[in-house]
Amino acid sequence: MIRSELIQKIADENPHLYQRDVERIVNTVFEEVTDAMSRGDRVELRGFGAFSVKQRDSRVGRNPRTGETVQVEEKHVPFFKTGKLLRDRLNGKA
């Protein structure tokens, strides 16, 4: 599902809301999650999962085309851990 499909689904299920308002709500939620993660905070949505940021140390990598070794700088990457409810639903337990 992409963002526009999510917006459309929420708008269809809530006919009392204008689509532009639903779009603004969805965009605000995504912006807040992004802002929190950029500050290094953890974002937990109960029953769904938790978003956090992990740090990858610098290392020596290899260019696959030339075989030449290259230095890869340290970086921060997003990480998502599923919640128990989501895991159970995916495995047909709930």
C-alpha positions as a LaTeX table, in Angstrom:
\begin{tabular}{lrrr}
\hline
Residue & $x$ (\AA) & $y$ (\AA) & $z$ (\AA) \\
\hline
Met1 & 0.00 & 0.00 & 0.00 \\
Ile2 & 1.30 & 3.43 & $-0.87$ \\
Arg3 & 0.54 & 6.74 & 0.84 \\
Ser4 & $-2.19$ & 7.78 & $-1.62$ \\
Glu5 & $-3.95$ & 4.40 & $-1.18$ \\
Leu6 & $-3.82$ & 4.80 & 2.61 \\
Ile7 & $-5.30$ & 8.29 & 2.35 \\
Gln8 & $-8.06$ & 7.06 & 0.03 \\
Lys9 & $-8.91$ & 4.10 & 2.30 \\
Ile10 & $-9.16$ & 6.32 & 5.40 \\
Ala11 & $-11.26$ & 8.88 & 3.49 \\
Asp12 & $-13.59$ & 6.13 & 2.22 \\
Glu13 & $-14.06$ & 4.72 & 5.74 \\
Asn14 & $-14.71$ & 8.19 & 7.19 \\
Pro15 & $-17.11$ & 9.99 & 4.83 \\
His16 & $-17.55$ & 12.82 & 7.36 \\
Leu17 & $-13.92$ & 13.90 & 6.74 \\
Tyr18 & $-12.73$ & 15.77 & 3.66 \\
Gln19 & $-10.01$ & 13.99 & 1.69 \\
Arg20 & $-7.71$ & 17.03 & 2.00 \\
Asp21 & $-8.04$ & 16.81 & 5.81 \\
Val22 & $-7.25$ & 13.08 & 5.79 \\
Glu23 & $-4.22$ & 13.81 & 3.59 \\
Arg24 & $-3.04$ & 16.48 & 6.03 \\
Ile25 & $-3.47$ & 14.08 & 8.99 \\
Val26 & $-1.53$ & 11.25 & 7.30 \\
Asn27 & 1.26 & 13.60 & 6.21 \\
Thr28 & 1.50 & 15.05 & 9.73 \\
Val29 & 1.81 & 11.58 & 11.28 \\
Phe30 & 4.60 & 10.62 & 8.85 \\
Glu31 & 6.39 & 13.94 & 9.39 \\
Glu32 & 6.26 & 13.52 & 13.19 \\
Val33 & 7.66 & 9.98 & 12.97 \\
Thr34 & 10.42 & 11.21 & 10.65 \\
Asp35 & 11.24 & 14.19 & 12.87 \\
Ala36 & 11.40 & 12.03 & 16.00 \\
Met37 & 13.69 & 9.52 & 14.32 \\
Ser38 & 15.95 & 12.27 & 12.98 \\
Arg39 & 16.38 & 13.42 & 16.61 \\
Gly40 & 17.35 & 9.84 & 17.52 \\
Asp41 & 14.09 & 9.12 & 19.36 \\
Arg42 & 12.24 & 5.82 & 19.25 \\
Val43 & 8.65 & 5.81 & 17.93 \\
Glu44 & 6.37 & 3.06 & 19.21 \\
Leu45 & 2.91 & 2.33 & 17.83 \\
Arg46 & 1.36 & $-0.20$ & 20.22 \\
Gly47 & 0.31 & $-3.41$ & 18.49 \\
Phe48 & 2.05 & $-2.39$ & 15.26 \\
Gly49 & 5.72 & $-1.95$ & 16.03 \\
Ala50 & 8.56 & 0.36 & 16.93 \\
Phe51 & 10.75 & 2.52 & 14.72 \\
Ser52 & 14.26 & 3.33 & 15.90 \\
Val53 & 17.61 & 4.43 & 14.53 \\
Lys54 & 20.66 & 2.18 & 14.57 \\
Gln55 & 24.23 & 3.28 & 14.02 \\
Arg56 & 26.43 & 1.35 & 11.62 \\
Asp57 & 30.14 & 1.73 & 12.26 \\
Ser58 & 32.59 & 2.66 & 9.55 \\
Arg59 & 34.15 & $-0.29$ & 7.75 \\
Val60 & 36.20 & $-1.30$ & 4.77 \\
Gly61 & 33.97 & $-2.32$ & 1.85 \\
Arg62 & 34.59 & $-3.54$ & $-1.66$ \\
Asn63 & 33.48 & $-2.11$ & $-4.99$ \\
Pro64 & 31.74 & $-5.12$ & $-6.61$ \\
Arg65 & 32.54 & $-3.95$ & $-10.14$ \\
Thr66 & 36.28 & $-3.33$ & $-9.75$ \\
Gly67 & 37.07 & $-5.32$ & $-6.61$ \\
Glu68 & 38.79 & $-2.22$ & $-5.20$ \\
Thr69 & 38.52 & $-1.71$ & $-1.43$ \\
Val70 & 36.77 & 1.46 & $-0.29$ \\
Gln71 & 36.21 & 3.09 & 3.09 \\
Val72 & 32.52 & 3.17 & 4.08 \\
Glu73 & 31.71 & 5.92 & 6.59 \\
Glu74 & 29.61 & 5.36 & 9.70 \\
Lys75 & 25.92 & 6.02 & 9.16 \\
His76 & 22.56 & 5.91 & 10.86 \\
Val77 & 19.85 & 3.66 & 9.42 \\
Pro78 & 16.15 & 3.27 & 10.26 \\
Phe79 & 15.13 & 0.04 & 11.97 \\
Phe80 & 11.62 & $-1.39$ & 12.46 \\
Lys81 & 10.68 & $-4.08$ & 14.95 \\
Thr82 & 7.18 & $-5.54$ & 14.64 \\
Gly83 & 4.84 & $-5.56$ & 17.61 \\
Lys84 & 3.41 & $-8.76$ & 19.04 \\
Leu85 & $-0.11$ & $-8.13$ & 17.68 \\
Leu86 & 1.17 & $-7.57$ & 14.13 \\
Arg87 & 3.44 & $-10.62$ & 14.32 \\
Asp88 & 0.54 & $-12.77$ & 15.56 \\
Arg89 & $-1.80$ & $-11.55$ & 12.79 \\
Leu90 & 0.83 & $-12.24$ & 10.13 \\
Asn91 & 1.20 & $-15.78$ & 11.47 \\
Gly92 & $-2.57$ & $-16.40$ & 11.64 \\
Lys93 & $-2.77$ & $-16.48$ & 15.44 \\
Ala94 & $-5.13$ & $-13.55$ & 15.94 \\
\hline
\end{tabular}
